[in-house]
Amino acid sequence: MPAPRTNASAAATRADKELLLKGVTCTLIGLVILLAPYVARSGSVREMMAQATVVGWFALVLGLAFGVQYGVRRARAARKAP
């Protein structure tokens, strides 16, 4: 029978899930911004989105960093668990 979760472990699990959600969200935002100039039909929208490539790359890198941090936390938790 598994031991009941303590408040600290429940908070850590919640924080890990939030970190994963942030990572996925930032990555999707970055991809949308970077791919929008190739999909947009309007010339003005295409120009505007092409000027936002720095923001897209920043969001993509930030999302990937959150994902890596989530993976590191999960690996540490798996190593600690018996």
Backbone bond lengths (Angstrom), bond angles and torsions (degrees), N, CA, C in turn:
res aa  C-N    CA-C-N  psi(-1)  N-CA   C-N-CA  omega(-1)  CA-C   N-CA-C  phi
1 M - - - 1.449 - - 1.531 108.33 -
2 P 1.344 118.23 125.62 1.462 119.99 -178.54 1.528 111.79 -69.17
3 A 1.321 114.71 149.52 1.462 120.14 178.90 1.524 109.33 -73.35
4 P 1.316 116.42 145.28 1.469 118.24 178.83 1.526 110.86 -65.78
5 R 1.308 115.18 147.71 1.466 120.63 -179.74 1.513 110.53 -73.17
6 T 1.304 114.10 141.30 1.456 119.05 175.01 1.518 108.44 -87.71
7 N 1.313 116.19 169.71 1.462 120.24 179.06 1.522 111.27 -63.42
8 A 1.327 116.82 -34.97 1.467 120.28 -179.18 1.528 110.97 -66.73
9 S 1.330 116.69 -43.18 1.464 118.36 -179.53 1.526 111.40 -70.86
10 A 1.321 117.01 -33.93 1.469 119.91 176.83 1.521 110.34 -66.79
11 A 1.327 116.69 -39.38 1.469 120.46 178.26 1.526 110.32 -67.12
12 A 1.327 117.31 -38.37 1.461 120.72 178.49 1.522 111.03 -65.58
13 T 1.327 116.80 -40.59 1.456 120.73 177.99 1.527 110.93 -64.28
14 R 1.317 116.45 -41.76 1.462 120.94 178.16 1.526 110.28 -63.78
15 A 1.332 116.74 -42.05 1.464 120.62 179.43 1.530 110.67 -64.57
16 D 1.328 117.15 -38.41 1.462 120.21 177.93 1.525 111.51 -64.68
17 K 1.319 116.35 -42.02 1.462 119.98 178.98 1.527 111.22 -65.29
18 E 1.327 117.01 -39.01 1.463 120.59 177.89 1.526 110.62 -65.76
19 L 1.338 116.75 -37.82 1.457 120.77 178.33 1.524 110.68 -64.48
20 L 1.312 116.77 -41.89 1.462 120.49 177.28 1.526 110.94 -63.90
21 L 1.322 117.08 -42.14 1.464 120.96 178.50 1.532 110.98 -61.93
22 K 1.318 116.54 -43.06 1.470 120.47 177.52 1.524 110.63 -61.93
23 G 1.321 115.99 -42.12 1.456 119.87 -179.62 1.512 112.55 -63.33
24 V 1.313 116.26 -46.13 1.468 120.31 -179.81 1.533 110.31 -65.38
25 T 1.330 116.45 -41.76 1.463 120.35 -179.28 1.521 111.41 -63.87
26 C 1.319 117.41 -48.32 1.468 120.63 179.93 1.527 111.34 -62.93
27 T 1.326 116.60 -40.38 1.458 119.94 179.09 1.527 110.81 -63.28
28 L 1.319 117.38 -44.06 1.466 120.16 178.58 1.522 111.91 -64.06
29 I 1.327 116.65 -41.65 1.469 119.84 178.27 1.525 109.83 -61.48
30 G 1.321 116.53 -45.04 1.460 120.28 179.21 1.518 112.11 -60.53
31 L 1.329 116.46 -44.58 1.460 119.79 179.48 1.521 112.14 -64.09
32 V 1.320 116.77 -40.59 1.472 120.05 179.37 1.526 110.26 -63.41
33 I 1.317 116.65 -43.88 1.468 120.05 -178.96 1.526 110.66 -65.79
34 L 1.331 116.88 -40.19 1.462 119.63 -178.87 1.526 113.21 -73.02
35 L 1.319 117.36 -31.37 1.465 120.29 -178.27 1.529 113.45 -90.49
36 A 1.321 117.41 -15.07 1.472 121.14 -176.15 1.529 114.08 -58.85
37 P 1.331 120.63 -40.16 1.477 118.04 179.69 1.523 113.60 -61.64
38 Y 1.316 117.81 -25.62 1.458 120.73 -179.06 1.522 112.55 -84.84
39 V 1.334 116.61 -17.04 1.454 121.22 -176.20 1.528 111.87 -105.57
40 A 1.324 116.97 -26.08 1.467 121.12 -175.16 1.523 110.59 -63.25
41 R 1.308 115.38 141.06 1.471 120.81 179.90 1.518 111.81 -91.15
42 S 1.316 116.20 -32.85 1.457 120.75 -178.10 1.530 110.38 -81.98
43 G 1.304 115.77 138.32 1.463 120.63 179.34 1.515 112.72 -65.16
44 S 1.331 116.75 -38.03 1.464 119.36 -178.76 1.535 111.09 -69.86
45 V 1.314 115.90 -38.08 1.470 119.55 177.43 1.524 109.54 -67.35
46 R 1.321 116.53 -39.67 1.457 120.95 178.52 1.528 111.20 -60.74
47 E 1.336 115.95 -43.56 1.475 120.90 177.91 1.522 111.72 -63.82
48 M 1.331 115.85 -45.31 1.459 120.34 -178.08 1.532 110.38 -62.73
49 M 1.311 117.51 -43.87 1.451 120.27 -178.66 1.531 111.13 -71.05
50 A 1.307 118.07 -30.70 1.460 120.87 177.09 1.529 110.65 -66.49
51 Q 1.331 116.90 -30.66 1.466 120.51 178.35 1.522 112.09 -76.28
52 A 1.310 117.94 -13.11 1.464 122.06 -178.17 1.526 112.16 -98.58
53 T 1.325 117.47 19.34 1.459 119.21 -177.19 1.533 112.12 -64.42
54 V 1.326 117.70 -33.46 1.465 120.19 178.93 1.529 109.62 -62.17
55 V 1.319 116.37 -42.67 1.465 121.14 178.37 1.530 110.09 -64.09
56 G 1.312 116.90 -41.13 1.456 120.95 179.07 1.519 112.28 -63.11
57 W 1.334 116.60 -45.26 1.464 119.64 177.89 1.522 111.41 -64.39
58 F 1.333 116.74 -39.53 1.467 120.21 178.65 1.528 110.41 -61.95
59 A 1.320 117.07 -46.34 1.465 120.71 -179.92 1.524 110.94 -64.10
60 L 1.322 117.06 -39.53 1.453 120.73 179.80 1.529 111.46 -65.31
61 V 1.331 116.98 -46.76 1.466 120.81 179.34 1.525 110.71 -65.29
62 L 1.329 117.15 -41.11 1.462 120.48 178.46 1.525 111.09 -62.97
63 G 1.317 117.24 -43.09 1.459 121.07 177.90 1.521 112.22 -62.74
64 L 1.330 116.59 -41.29 1.464 119.98 177.70 1.526 110.94 -66.94
65 A 1.333 117.41 -36.40 1.464 120.47 177.47 1.528 110.66 -65.15
66 F 1.320 117.11 -41.34 1.465 119.97 175.29 1.526 110.53 -61.23
67 G 1.317 117.15 -40.55 1.455 121.06 178.94 1.527 112.11 -64.32
68 V 1.312 116.93 -41.18 1.463 120.80 177.29 1.524 110.16 -64.76
69 Q 1.326 116.45 -43.35 1.460 119.88 178.58 1.535 110.77 -61.58
70 Y 1.314 117.16 -40.20 1.460 121.07 176.48 1.533 110.34 -61.17
71 G 1.327 116.59 -44.76 1.452 120.50 179.16 1.518 112.55 -62.69
72 V 1.325 117.35 -39.84 1.461 120.99 178.26 1.526 110.27 -64.89
73 R 1.324 116.86 -42.80 1.472 119.98 178.58 1.522 111.10 -62.75
74 R 1.317 116.90 -41.68 1.469 120.29 179.70 1.520 110.85 -65.59
75 A 1.339 116.88 -39.36 1.457 120.42 179.79 1.532 110.52 -65.68
76 R 1.314 116.79 -40.49 1.470 120.07 178.02 1.523 110.67 -65.24
77 A 1.333 116.44 -41.93 1.468 120.02 179.62 1.524 111.10 -65.02
78 A 1.340 116.62 -37.37 1.458 120.07 179.68 1.526 110.62 -69.78
79 R 1.324 116.81 -33.78 1.450 120.40 179.07 1.533 111.52 -70.28
80 K 1.354 116.48 -34.00 1.454 121.07 -179.89 1.529 112.26 -73.57
81 A 1.322 115.43 -36.87 1.478 120.07 -175.78 1.530 109.94 -68.07
82 P 1.307 116.74 139.56 1.468 120.07 179.86 1.509 112.60 -74.63
